[in-house]
Structures are given as structure tokens and as C-alpha cells.
């Protein structure tokens, strides 16, 4: 069964001083990607103009819908690499508007180019990251970060918090994370995802020798999910499970904290790894790199990661459309 329509996906250009507009234009220049969805770009005219100049891509010729936020002075050229409050505020506004479009059904998914947390903070806003901000707009309290790659995907029990706080495990939070990861992998085409759950401590605690958290919090979560029909195992030793999973033993690894999941994923395939938000009612993917202020405006930044994020948004949105249409038929 195929979907009756292609999805509508909105793209946010990120911080104007970064590489967001550049990689977005270069990605949209790929005809096969452009034809896979109805794309809407949210940003400001000066960012598009600057990206056209650096990349040589004629945006108008692409035939892609552009929604100009009109937040930047059209007479002032983009100051690439500059840390500015107005740029931070603009980048957040693009995300805000894209999120509302997804919530009201104007778009089926959104893809975000990188913004700069410090620039956003300079604008007077308390901001810890895209995932948390979008979750707040959606009224969601249990958002998670999924890093999805060609070989493997990782979902995190905790992300942007201190390591000390991340070690305060909660069995119900782990259970919810496993469930969210399981459902996300289904949207990516895995009928029955194979999931490995990392331990917190070295060797997953070695039966209490290196800590009790693995037996006390993680093991009961895995057992509960298995009883509910989810194909998962653990707690597994973090230093070996990624090696096995990357060779095909599992589709998804559940990491207990940010770096436990990020480091191996970026070592495996930095360019093709996509950041996806879970636990929210909309589909949101993102590049897994920063604003790259040092190379912005020089046509150096590769569009590979943006292409991967766009393709994943289309895949997830298409599966959700199919699921909705199948439910209507039945």
C-alpha cells in the first residue's frame, strides 16, 4: 500500500550567521529530494540571498515555497560567524512557526537547521535546545532525543542535563523511553524493532560490583517492556553493545545519558546521523551538527547531514500518513 499523497515538510533555516541556509539550498538542489515532498522554507530573505551568493543555487528556480519571517533588516548583509541576539531570536521564531504549522496540520513534519544556544540566550530567552523548546510548544512533558543513522539508532533516557543528574535513574522513565524508541523505529520501517538497553555503570554494574543502578532501575524496565511484547534486552555493557549493534545485532540502542549515545553514533557515521525528537505529537528531524560559524558563507559545509534529515522526515511522515489512511479504511 502506498500513501495517497506526498508529505508537506517545513524547513527552518536556523541561525542566519551559520550554515543553515547554505546546506538547505544545496540539499533542495537535489531533484530527487525536492520531488519527495512539498517543501516549505521558513527564514528571512537576506539569509536566502546570502546562501544563493555563496552556493550559486538559484532558490526561485527550485520552485520551493518560501515563507519570509521578515525579522532581519533587508539592507544589512548577513554577518556570518557573528554571535547576535537578533539572529538567535529569529532562529527560534522560525522553529516556533514551523511547530505551529505541524500542530495545525499545515505540515506533516519539520526539519530544523542548527541554531546557536548562546545567541538565543542573548536574546533574553531561556533555551536548552530544540527538543525541549518544541516539546514545550506541543505541551509535551516527556520528550526524548533519537539519533538515527544508516547502521544504527540510539534513543537517550536523558540528554541536556548534568551527568550527576542523569545518574538519578527512574524505571518508569526508562520504560517510556523504550516505548518511544520502539514506536519511532516502526515509523522508520522496522516491523518489530530489536532493542538493546545500555547499563549505566561499567559492565552494566557487574552484578552490583560497580553500582546497583543497573539491577535496581534498568533491569525491571527491560523486563516490563519484554512482558508487553517489545523485543528488548539488557542492561547490556555499554562498552560492547554498540560494537555488536553496529554489526547488525540490534536496530536501536537505549542510552542512559547524552554522551553514552552521542559519542559512538558520531564515530559510526557523523554525516548520516539525524537528530529526531520523540514524545511529541509532531515529526521533527534535524541535522546533528552545529552552526559552524567558522566556515559559514564559504560554501564549504556539506549538505549530507541535511539531506539525511530531510529524507528521514519524509520517511516518517509517509509512514504516519499510511497509518492514518489504513485506520480510516478499516
SULRAPE-V743913 format. One record per residue. N is the residue number from 0. RES is the residue in one letter. OMEGA is omega in degrees with one decimal (999 if undefined). Layout:
N;RES;OMEGA
N;RES;OMEGA
//
This chain:
0;X;177.9
1;X;179.9
2;X;-178.0
3;X;-178.2
4;X;173.2
5;X;-176.8
6;X;171.3
7;X;-175.7
8;X;-179.9
9;X;-178.9
10;X;175.0
11;X;-171.9
12;X;177.5
13;X;-178.9
14;X;-178.4
15;X;-178.8
16;X;-176.8
17;X;-173.9
18;X;-174.0
19;X;-178.6
20;X;-179.6
21;X;-177.9
22;X;178.1
23;X;179.2
24;X;-179.3
25;X;177.7
26;X;-179.7
27;X;178.1
28;X;177.7
29;X;-173.2
30;X;-177.3
31;X;177.0
32;X;-179.2
33;X;-177.6
34;X;-174.4
35;X;-178.1
36;X;168.1
37;X;-173.2
38;X;173.9
39;X;-179.3
40;X;176.7
41;X;179.5
42;X;178.6
43;X;-178.1
44;X;179.9
45;X;178.2
46;X;177.9
47;X;-179.2
48;X;-180.0
49;X;179.4
50;X;176.3
51;X;-178.2
52;X;-176.3
53;X;-174.7
54;X;-175.6
55;X;179.4
56;X;176.7
57;X;-174.7
58;X;-178.3
59;X;-178.5
60;X;-179.5
61;X;179.3
62;X;-178.9
63;X;179.6
64;X;178.4
65;X;176.1
66;X;-176.8
67;X;179.6
68;X;178.3
69;X;179.9
70;X;-176.9
71;X;177.8
72;X;-177.1
73;X;-179.5
74;X;-177.2
75;X;179.2
76;X;179.5
77;X;178.1
78;X;-177.6
79;X;177.6
80;X;-177.5
81;X;177.7
82;X;-172.9
83;X;-179.8
84;X;-178.5
85;X;176.5
86;X;178.1
87;X;179.2
88;X;179.6
89;X;-178.5
90;X;179.1
91;X;179.7
92;X;178.2
93;X;-179.9
94;X;178.7
95;X;-176.2
96;X;178.7
97;X;178.9
98;X;179.4
99;X;177.5
100;X;178.3
101;X;-179.0
102;X;-178.0
103;X;175.8
104;X;178.2
105;X;177.8
106;X;179.3
107;X;-178.4
108;X;176.0
109;X;177.2
110;X;-176.2
111;X;169.8
112;X;-172.8
113;X;170.0
114;X;-177.6
115;X;-176.1
116;X;-179.3
117;X;178.8
118;X;178.0
119;X;179.5
120;X;177.7
121;X;-179.4
122;X;177.9
123;X;-176.7
124;X;173.7
125;X;-171.1
126;X;178.8
127;X;178.2
128;X;177.7
129;X;-173.1
130;X;-177.7
131;X;-179.1
132;X;179.7
133;X;178.2
134;X;178.9
135;X;178.5
136;X;-178.8
137;X;-176.9
138;X;-179.1
139;X;-178.2
140;X;-175.0
141;X;179.8
142;X;177.9
143;X;177.2
144;X;174.9
145;X;170.7
146;X;-176.0
147;X;179.2
148;X;-179.7
149;X;-177.0
150;X;-167.6
151;X;173.8
152;X;-179.8
153;X;173.1
154;X;-173.2
155;X;174.9
156;X;174.3
157;X;-178.5
158;X;-172.5
159;X;176.5
160;X;-179.1
161;X;178.9
162;X;178.6
163;X;178.6
164;X;-178.5
165;X;-178.8
166;X;175.9
167;X;-173.2
168;X;177.7
169;X;-175.0
170;X;-179.2
171;X;177.7
172;X;178.6
173;X;177.7
174;X;-178.9
175;X;178.8
176;X;178.5
177;X;178.9
178;X;-179.8
179;X;178.5
180;X;179.8
181;X;-180.0
182;X;178.9
183;X;179.6
184;X;175.3
185;X;177.2
186;X;178.2
187;X;173.3
188;X;178.7
189;X;-176.7
190;X;177.5
191;X;-175.6
192;X;175.9
193;X;-170.0
194;X;173.0
195;X;-178.2
196;X;-179.3
197;X;167.9
198;X;177.6
199;X;-172.9
200;X;175.2
201;X;-179.4
202;X;-178.8
203;X;174.6
204;X;-179.3
205;X;178.2
206;X;176.2
207;X;-178.3
208;X;-177.5
209;X;179.4
210;X;-174.7
211;X;-173.2
212;X;-176.9
213;X;179.6
214;X;-173.1
215;X;-173.9
216;X;-172.2
217;X;-178.2
218;X;178.3
219;X;178.9
220;X;178.9
221;X;-179.5
222;X;179.4
223;X;-179.5
224;X;177.0
225;X;179.2
226;X;178.9
227;X;174.9
228;X;178.5
229;X;-179.9
230;X;-179.4
231;X;177.9
232;X;-179.6
233;X;1.9
234;X;-178.7
235;X;179.2
236;X;-176.4
237;X;-175.1
238;X;179.1
239;X;-173.5
240;X;179.8
241;X;177.1
242;X;179.8
243;X;-176.7
244;X;179.4
245;X;178.1
246;X;171.8
247;X;-177.8
248;X;-177.5
249;X;176.8
250;X;-173.8
251;X;172.8
252;X;176.0
253;X;179.9
254;X;-177.1
255;X;-178.8
256;X;-170.3
257;X;-172.5
258;X;178.1
259;X;179.3
260;X;-175.0
261;X;-174.9
262;X;179.7
263;X;-179.4
264;X;180.0
265;X;174.0
266;X;-178.6
267;X;-176.2
268;X;-175.6
269;X;-172.4
270;X;-175.1
271;X;-179.1
272;X;-175.9
273;X;177.0
274;X;-179.3
275;X;179.9
276;X;178.2
277;X;178.6
278;X;176.0
279;X;-175.2
280;X;-179.1
281;X;177.2
282;X;178.1
283;X;173.7
284;X;-178.1
285;X;169.7
286;X;179.5
287;X;174.7
288;X;-176.4
289;X;-175.8
290;X;177.6
291;X;-178.6
292;X;-175.0
293;X;-178.7
294;X;-177.0
295;X;177.9
296;X;-176.6
297;X;-178.4
298;X;178.8
299;X;-175.2
300;X;177.1
301;X;-178.6
302;X;-175.8
303;X;-178.5
304;X;176.4
305;X;176.6
306;X;179.7
307;X;179.3
308;X;179.6
309;X;-179.8
310;X;179.8
311;X;177.6
312;X;179.0
313;X;179.7
314;X;-178.1
315;X;179.8
316;X;179.4
317;X;177.8
318;X;178.6
319;X;176.5
320;X;178.4
321;X;179.9
322;X;-179.5
323;X;-179.2
324;X;177.5
325;X;179.2
326;X;179.8
327;X;-179.9
328;X;-178.3
329;X;999
//
